[in-house]
């Protein structure tokens, strides 16, 4: 249920409604609007009729049922799109945000060099994996805390925000101490213990769609984070598994308008993992912006041939610069900016 407060409702009236919601055994989630406050009451559907009694409380304007199973992620709970702030950076607003960098953190020099080049091209967030969940247990697994320190050095040198993946619930606190945005990879989209843990920490989270995850399942995964009180969630389409073998995955760009209809959360696309080949990254990145993505996450490496992971899908810095130049008119054509 959504409890819509009247314009100008007093703080004590909001507080009394929250106390009543919690007294009925529900979780209260406050969504502050520009003119009014909305309170989401989430819990056992069987007792929802009891919430109707809140309609007579002072300051309450109306009560609206949330029809979707993903309550807090649904457009029903919030009229417009959410804008997530990472320091002075806004995600979900008019600007298309680009996150770029190597799949794996390999050295401090590599990260600083890459950070400088992607910043010069127009990226505002540096990506890089310090912890790497890999299909093979024998593949490079990342540098762990040493890699986090290299990311931090690159942030200090350039001023870029950083995003890195967290794989283990036990590592969330450590990774959160270094990074600006936590990434949950495709293989962990339904690792519910991890989702709940990053929800508790409260830092912005970029949640990637799993390779066999339906849109409903994807939104329910986001709901786990939101239900812990962390509303700073970004959804990322990164390709799904189909019968096609010409690309690493099949990049489902139709998910962007579909998700845009269902949720208020910002939407990103990863054309690097979605295709698996560097030469397809540019056209799919432009298509992603054209179909409504709020941002992109792109793999860039100074020397892809020697990359510890995903060199085949990584752009060289000059190719990334070319892509950014080509993206700007696409963004303008759909009413956005880069």
C-alpha positions in Angstrom: 0.0 0.0 0.0 1.0 3.6 -0.6 -0.1 6.2 2.0 -0.2 9.6 0.3 0.1 12.4 2.8 -1.5 15.8 2.2 0.5 18.7 1.0 1.8 20.5 4.1 1.3 17.5 6.4 3.3 18.1 9.6 6.3 15.9 10.6 4.5 14.6 13.7 1.5 13.5 11.5 4.0 11.6 9.2 5.6 10.1 12.3 2.2 9.0 13.7 1.3 7.3 10.4 4.7 5.5 10.4 4.2 4.3 14.0 0.7 3.0 13.1 2.1 1.2 10.0 4.8 -0.5 12.1 2.3 -1.3 14.8 0.3 -3.3 12.2 3.4 -5.3 11.4 4.5 -3.6 8.2 7.7 -1.9 7.2 7.4 1.8 6.5 9.4 3.3 3.6 9.4 7.1 3.3 9.6 8.7 -0.2 10.0 12.4 0.0 8.5 14.3 -3.0 8.8 18.0 -3.9 5.3 18.8 -2.5 4.2 15.9 -0.4 5.4 12.8 1.4 4.5 9.3 0.4 4.9 6.3 2.7 5.1 2.8 1.4 3.8 0.1 3.7 5.3 -3.3 2.8 4.5 -6.6 4.3 2.1 -9.6 4.3 -0.5 -9.0 1.6 -3.1 -11.0 3.6 -3.5 -8.2 6.1 -3.5 -5.2 3.7 -7.2 -4.4 4.5 -6.0 -3.3 8.0 -4.1 -0.5 6.4 -7.2 1.1 5.1 -7.9 2.4 8.6 -5.0 4.8 8.2 -7.1 6.8 5.8 -8.9 8.6 8.7 -5.6 9.7 10.3 -4.7 13.4 10.4 -2.6 14.4 7.4 -3.4 11.4 5.2 -4.9 12.2 1.8 -5.5 8.7 0.4 -4.3 5.1 0.3 -3.4 3.4 -2.9 -2.7 -0.3 -3.4 0.5 -1.3 -5.2 -0.4 -3.9 -7.8 3.0 -5.0 -8.8 4.9 -7.6 -6.7 8.0 -5.4 -6.7 6.5 -2.8 -4.4 9.3 -0.2 -3.8 10.8 -0.5 -7.3 7.4 0.1 -9.0 6.4 3.3 -10.8 3.3 3.1 -8.7 5.2 4.2 -5.6 6.8 7.2 -7.2 5.4 9.4 -10.0 8.6 10.4 -11.7 12.1 8.8 -12.1 14.5 8.6 -9.2 17.7 10.6 -9.4 20.6 9.0 -7.5 23.3 11.3 -6.2 26.9 10.1 -6.0 28.5 13.2 -4.5 27.9 15.9 -7.0 27.1 13.4 -9.8 23.4 12.8 -10.6 22.4 9.5 -12.1 18.9 9.4 -13.8 18.7 13.0 -14.7 19.1 14.7 -18.1 22.7 13.7 -18.5 23.7 10.3 -19.7 26.3 9.0 -17.3 29.2 6.9 -18.6 31.2 4.6 -16.5 34.4 3.3 -18.1 37.5 1.3 -17.3 39.1 -2.2 -17.4 37.3 -5.4 -16.4 40.0 -6.2 -13.9 42.3 -3.9 -11.8 45.8 -5.1 -12.7 48.2 -2.3 -11.4 48.1 1.2 -10.1 49.8 2.6 -13.2 47.1 0.8 -15.4 44.3 2.3 -13.4 45.7 5.9 -13.3 46.5 5.8 -17.0 43.0 4.5 -17.9 41.3 6.9 -15.5 43.1 9.9 -17.1 42.1 8.8 -20.6 38.4 8.0 -19.9 38.0 11.3 -18.0 39.5 13.2 -20.9 36.9 11.6 -23.2 34.0 12.5 -20.9 33.4 9.6 -18.5 32.6 10.5 -15.0 33.0 7.2 -13.2 35.9 4.8 -13.3 35.1 1.1 -13.3 37.4 -1.8 -12.4 37.1 -5.2 -10.7 39.2 -5.9 -7.6 37.1 -9.0 -6.9 36.3 -11.0 -10.0 33.7 -13.9 -10.0 34.8 -16.0 -12.9 33.3 -19.0 -14.6 36.6 -21.0 -14.2 38.1 -21.3 -10.7 41.5 -21.1 -12.4 41.0 -17.7 -14.1 42.3 -14.5 -12.6 40.1 -13.7 -9.5 41.3 -10.1 -8.9 43.7 -8.3 -6.5 41.2 -7.9 -3.7 42.1 -5.0 -1.3 45.3 -4.2 -3.2 43.1 -3.6 -6.2 40.8 -1.4 -4.2 43.8 0.7 -3.2 44.8 1.1 -6.9 41.2 2.3 -7.6 41.5 4.8 -4.8 44.8 6.1 -6.2 43.2 6.6 -9.6 40.3 8.5 -8.0 42.8 10.7 -6.1 44.7 11.4 -9.3 41.6 12.3 -11.4 38.6 13.1 -9.2 36.5 10.4 -10.9 34.0 8.5 -8.9 34.7 4.7 -8.8 32.5 1.6 -9.1 33.7 -1.9 -8.3 32.0 -5.3 -7.8 31.4 -6.9 -4.5 31.0 -10.7 -4.5 30.9 -11.9 -0.9 28.6 -10.5 1.8 31.6 -10.6 4.2 33.5 -8.2 1.9 30.7 -5.6 1.6 32.0 -3.4 4.4 35.6 -3.4 3.0 34.5 -2.6 -0.5 32.1 0.1 0.6 34.9 1.8 2.5 36.8 2.4 -0.8 34.1 2.7 -3.6 31.5 5.3 -4.5 29.1 2.8 -6.1 28.9 -1.0 -5.3 28.3 -3.3 -8.3 26.4 -6.6 -8.1 27.4 -8.7 -11.0 25.1 -10.9 -13.2 26.1 -14.1 -11.4 25.0 -12.6 -8.0 21.7 -11.0 -9.0 19.8 -13.6 -6.9 22.4 -13.9 -4.1 19.8 -12.6 -1.6 22.2 -12.5 1.3 24.5 -10.2 -0.7 21.6 -8.1 -1.9 20.3 -7.6 1.7 23.8 -6.7 2.9 24.4 -4.0 0.3 20.9 -2.7 1.2 22.0 -2.4 4.8 25.2 -0.4 3.9 23.2 2.3 2.0 25.7 3.1 -0.7 24.5 3.4 -4.3 24.3 0.0 -6.0 24.5 -0.9 -9.7 22.6 -4.2 -10.1 23.3 -6.2 -13.2 20.6 -8.4 -14.8 21.5 -12.1 -14.7 22.0 -14.0 -18.0 18.8 -16.0 -17.5 16.9 -13.5 -15.3 13.4 -12.3 -16.4 12.5 -8.7 -16.0 10.2 -9.5 -13.1 12.9 -11.5 -11.3 15.3 -8.6 -12.0 13.0 -6.1 -10.3 12.4 -8.5 -7.4 16.1 -8.7 -6.9 16.2 -4.9 -6.7 13.4 -5.1 -4.2 15.7 -7.0 -1.8 18.0 -4.0 -1.7 15.2 -1.4 -1.5 13.5 -3.3 1.3 16.5 -2.8 3.5 16.1 1.0 3.2 18.6 1.6 0.4 16.8 3.4 -2.4 19.9 4.2 -4.4 19.7 1.4 -6.9 20.6 1.5 -10.6 19.5 -1.3 -12.9 21.9 -2.5 -15.7 21.0 -4.6 -18.7 24.1 -6.6 -19.7 22.9 -9.3 -22.1 21.0 -12.5 -21.7 21.7 -16.1 -22.8 19.9 -17.2 -26.0 20.6 -19.7 -28.7 22.8 -17.2 -30.6 26.6 -17.7 -30.5 27.8 -14.9 -32.7 28.0 -12.7 -29.6 28.9 -13.5 -26.1 25.3 -12.8 -25.0 22.2 -11.2 -26.6 21.9 -7.6 -25.5 18.2 -7.1 -24.7 17.7 -3.4 -25.4 14.0 -3.9 -25.4 14.4 -4.3 -21.6 15.1 -0.6 -21.3 11.7 0.8 -22.5 10.0 -2.1 -20.7 11.8 -1.3 -17.4 11.2 2.4 -18.0 7.4 1.7 -17.9 7.6 -0.5 -14.8 10.1 1.2 -12.5 11.3 4.6 -11.4 14.9 3.4 -11.0 17.7 4.6 -13.3 18.6 2.3 -16.2 22.1 1.5 -17.5 23.3 -0.7 -20.4 26.6 -2.7 -20.6 27.3 -3.2 -24.3 30.8 -4.7 -23.5 29.5 -7.8 -21.7 26.3 -7.8 -23.8 28.2 -8.4 -27.0 31.6 -9.7 -26.0 33.4 -8.1 -29.0 34.9 -4.6 -29.0 33.7 -3.8 -32.6 30.0 -4.2 -31.5 30.3 -2.0 -28.4 30.0 1.3 -30.2 26.8 0.6 -32.2 25.1 -1.0 -29.2 26.1 1.9 -26.9 24.5 4.4 -29.3 21.4 2.2 -29.6 21.2 2.1 -25.8 21.2 5.8 -25.5 18.6 6.1 -28.3 16.2 3.7 -26.5 16.3 5.6 -23.2 19.2 4.4 -21.1 20.3 6.7 -18.4 23.9 5.5 -18.6 26.5 3.1 -20.0 29.2 1.0 -18.4 32.0 0.3 -20.9 35.2 -1.7 -20.7 38.3 0.3 -21.7 41.9 -1.0 -21.4 45.2 0.6 -22.5 46.4 -2.7 -24.0 43.5 -5.2 -24.4 45.8 -7.8 -25.9 47.5 -8.2 -22.4 44.3 -7.7 -20.3 43.9 -10.2 -17.5 40.2 -10.6 -18.4 37.8 -9.6 -21.2 40.4 -8.1 -23.5 38.3 -9.1 -26.5 35.5 -6.8 -25.6 37.6 -3.9 -24.3 38.0 -0.6 -26.2 41.4 1.1 -26.5 41.4 4.7 -25.2 41.3 6.2 -28.7 38.3 4.1 -29.7 36.6 5.1 -26.5 37.2 8.8 -27.3 35.7 8.2 -30.8 32.7 6.5 -29.2 32.1 9.4 -26.8 32.3 11.9 -29.7 29.7 9.9 -31.7 27.4 9.5 -28.6 26.9 13.2 -28.1 24.7 13.9 -31.1 22.7 10.7 -30.3 22.0 11.9 -26.8 21.0 15.4 -28.1 18.6 13.8 -30.6 16.6 12.1 -27.8 16.6 15.1 -25.5 19.6 14.1 -23.3 23.2 15.3 -23.0 26.5 13.6 -22.4 
